[in-house]
Amino acid sequence: MDQCTVRAAGLTFTTLLAIVPLFAISLAIFSAFPAFDQLQMTVQVYIFENFVPQVGDTVLKHIEGFTQQTGKLTAVGIVFLAVTSIMLLLTISNAFDAIWHSQGERALISKLLVYWSVLTLAPLLLGASVSLSSYFFTIAQASGVEQYTGPLAGLLSFLPLFFQFCGFAVLYMVMPNSPVRIRDALAGGLTAALLFEILKKLFGFYVTAFPTYETIYGAIAVFPIFLVWMYISWLVVLLGAELTAAMPEWRMGERDVHAMKFENPTLRLNAALSILYALGIASKSGRGMTLRSISQSAAMSPTSADAMLQSLESAHFVNHSRRGTWFLTQSLSDTTLHELQMRLGLTPDLPIAHGQAPAWQGRYAEICRNISNTSEQLMSLDLKTLLEPDGNITIDEFETSLNETSMKPAPNKGTRILAWIGLGWLGSS
């Protein structure tokens, strides 16, 4: 599954390096907002009590000590803290790109805005949520209606699960360098949140009921336990990402069936023609298409479409930009259907009758050669004539007919807006 276990181990190591810088950044953000200045400790305690089972208090004390020392750092040290935090986000982004099989690279400004929004708005939103919940229940106590809020008080126990769900869903929408539907991100976020909550209970039970690790590790037992929990947490994050990325394929019912049939040369050639047809229409307007648009136009899963695009790219028919937009690079009028078949390696190997072979093998080889020659004549039609659409259809009309309304990744646009809001808040503080 896209080396999730290996990537989870790498993310665990990077998190260990970045956890203090991340807390230092959150401290600076909370300090920039007087309304949230007193909430810093409340949010930190809330996170470790609800998201790090059993060992949260001990780990928090050590992290607080390290964070307090960051105020004594020089300019070089501060730069190192920022770089370490960015390294963690970059590692997450690379892991997600591998899961989504993203080909292009996100533009630098877009990447910086995404990372900035994650670093700045995450602690602010969490702090605002904790602050509002505390505020409402304080009002309830002061106004004497606390007895009527008993059922509502029970809902507070679901706040960690709700925060996990929101955090995972936003992460799956923002971090991948591929368009992600909101409902897919919500499904992946809910699954990851539920799995995280279950594993948290099981892990907490194990640490409490089987404290043999203290006998082995002694005073430093909290650190290996914390590392194991971080590894499990990242596994949950990546499994949720796998589910989110697989949702479009499962909707089409092609994850297993299409993968088995895709080895058929006839189906591969048909898939290649479907992709070239869509890109040919787009090229008339001087435009390209995203992987999602191509997969929908060719009625293929994103994974199968990506595999065929790689084959067409190796055969020099298509190419993609750094942002993952695919373009036609080969003139269809200069290429025949037979040439496409040959360049994709889809022509069958003809049998060869050796001198000592039985007579029937020679006759069979002759029949295969005649079939090959006849097939070459029948497939001498150029691709432009073969793929000419009915009428003068434009790419916009073509996409409309496919009900394609989200060719560009809208979640990334939303992230940029949120990032600029965060910048404005910091500038006004």
Long-range contacts (C-beta under 8 A, 24 or more apart in sequence): 1-239, 1-242, 2-98, 2-99, 2-238, 2-242, 3-98, 4-99, 4-235, 4-238, 4-239, 4-242, 5-235, 7-95, 7-98, 7-234, 7-238, 8-231, 8-234, 8-235, 8-237, 8-238, 9-231, 10-91, 10-95, 11-88, 11-91, 11-92, 11-95, 11-234, 11-237, 11-238, 12-227, 12-230, 12-231, 12-234, 14-87, 14-88, 14-91, 15-88, 15-230, 15-234, 16-227, 16-230, 17-84, 17-87, 17-88, 18-84, 18-85, 18-87, 18-88, 19-63, 20-63, 20-66, 20-67, 20-70, 20-81, 21-70, 21-81, 21-82, 21-84, 21-85, 22-85, 22-88, 22-119, 23-63, 23-66, 23-67, 24-67, 24-70, 24-81, 25-81, 25-82, 25-85, 25-119, 26-123, 27-67, 27-70, 29-119, 29-120, 29-123, 29-124, 29-426, 30-123, 30-127, 32-426, 32-429, 33-124, 33-425, 33-429, 34-429, 35-131, 36-124, 36-127, 36-128, 36-131, 39-127, 39-130, 39-131, 40-127, 42-127, 42-130, 42-134, 43-123, 43-126, 43-127, 43-130, 46-126, 46-130, 47-126, 50-159, 50-160, 51-160, 51-164, 51-200, 52-226, 52-229, 53-200, 53-201, 53-203, 53-204, 53-207, 53-229, 54-203, 54-204, 54-207, 54-208, 54-225, 55-207, 55-222, 55-225, 55-226, 55-229, 58-222, 59-222, 59-226, 85-119, 86-115, 89-115, 89-118, 89-119, 89-175, 90-115, 92-171, 92-175, 93-175, 93-177, 95-238, 95-241, 96-172, 96-175, 96-176, 96-177, 96-241, 97-176, 97-177, 97-178, 99-176, 99-238, 99-241, 99-242, 99-245, 100-176, 100-177, 100-178, 100-180, 100-241, 100-245, 101-178, 101-245, 101-302, 101-303, 101-306, 102-176, 102-177, 102-178, 102-324, 103-291, 103-306, 103-309, 103-320, 103-324, 104-177, 104-320, 104-321, 104-322, 104-323, 104-324, 104-325, 105-177, 105-322, 105-323, 106-177, 106-323, 106-412, 107-322, 107-323, 110-412, 110-416, 113-415, 113-416, 113-419, 113-420, 114-174, 114-175, 114-412, 114-415, 114-416, 114-419, 116-419, 116-422, 116-423, 117-174, 117-415, 117-416, 117-418, 117-419, 117-422, 118-171, 118-174, 118-175, 120-419, 120-422, 120-426, 121-418, 121-419, 121-421, 121-422, 122-167, 124-422, 124-425, 126-163, 129-159, 129-163, 133-159, 160-197, 161-193, 161-194, 161-197, 164-189, 164-192, 164-193, 164-196, 164-197, 165-189, 165-190, 165-193, 168-192, 168-193, 168-196, 168-237, 168-240, 171-237, 172-240, 172-241, 172-244, 173-411, 173-414, 174-411, 174-412, 174-415, 176-241, 176-245, 177-324, 178-245, 178-291, 178-292, 178-324, 178-409, 179-290, 179-292, 179-406, 179-407, 179-408, 179-409, 179-410, 179-411, 180-244, 180-409, 180-411, 181-247, 181-248, 181-406, 182-411, 183-247, 184-244, 184-247, 184-248, 185-244, 185-411, 187-243, 187-244, 187-247, 188-240, 188-241, 188-243, 188-244, 188-247, 189-240, 189-244, 191-239, 191-240, 191-243, 192-236, 192-237, 192-239, 192-240, 192-243, 195-236, 195-239, 195-240, 196-233, 196-236, 199-232, 199-236, 203-229, 203-232, 248-292, 248-295, 248-301, 248-302, 249-301, 249-302, 249-303, 252-299, 252-300, 252-301, 254-300, 254-301, 254-304, 255-301, 255-303, 258-300, 258-301, 258-304, 259-303, 259-304, 262-304, 262-307, 265-346, 265-348, 268-308, 268-311, 268-344, 268-346, 269-340, 269-341, 269-344, 269-346, 271-298, 271-300, 271-304, 271-305, 271-308, 272-308, 272-311, 272-312, 272-317, 272-340, 272-344, 273-340, 273-383, 273-386, 273-387, 274-298, 274-299, 274-300, 275-305, 275-308, 275-309, 275-312, 275-318, 276-312, 276-317, 276-318, 276-328, 276-332, 276-340, 276-383, 276-387, 277-387, 277-389, 278-398, 279-318, 279-326, 279-327, 279-328, 280-328, 280-332, 280-384, 280-387, 281-389, 281-393, 281-394, 281-395, 281-398, 282-327, 282-328, 282-395, 282-398, 283-327, 283-328, 284-394, 284-395, 285-394, 285-395, 285-396, 287-395, 288-320, 288-321, 288-325, 288-326, 288-327, 289-325, 289-326, 289-395, 289-407, 290-324, 290-325, 290-326, 290-407, 290-408, 291-324, 291-326, 292-406, 292-407, 293-399, 293-402, 293-404, 293-407, 294-326, 296-402, 296-404, 297-398, 297-402, 297-404, 311-344, 312-344, 315-340, 315-343, 315-344, 316-343, 317-343, 331-384, 332-382, 332-383, 332-384, 332-387, 333-382, 333-383, 333-384, 333-385, 334-382, 335-382, 335-383, 336-379, 336-380, 336-381, 336-382, 336-383, 337-379, 337-380, 337-381, 337-382, 337-383, 337-386, 338-375, 338-376, 338-379, 338-380, 340-383, 341-379, 347-372, 348-372
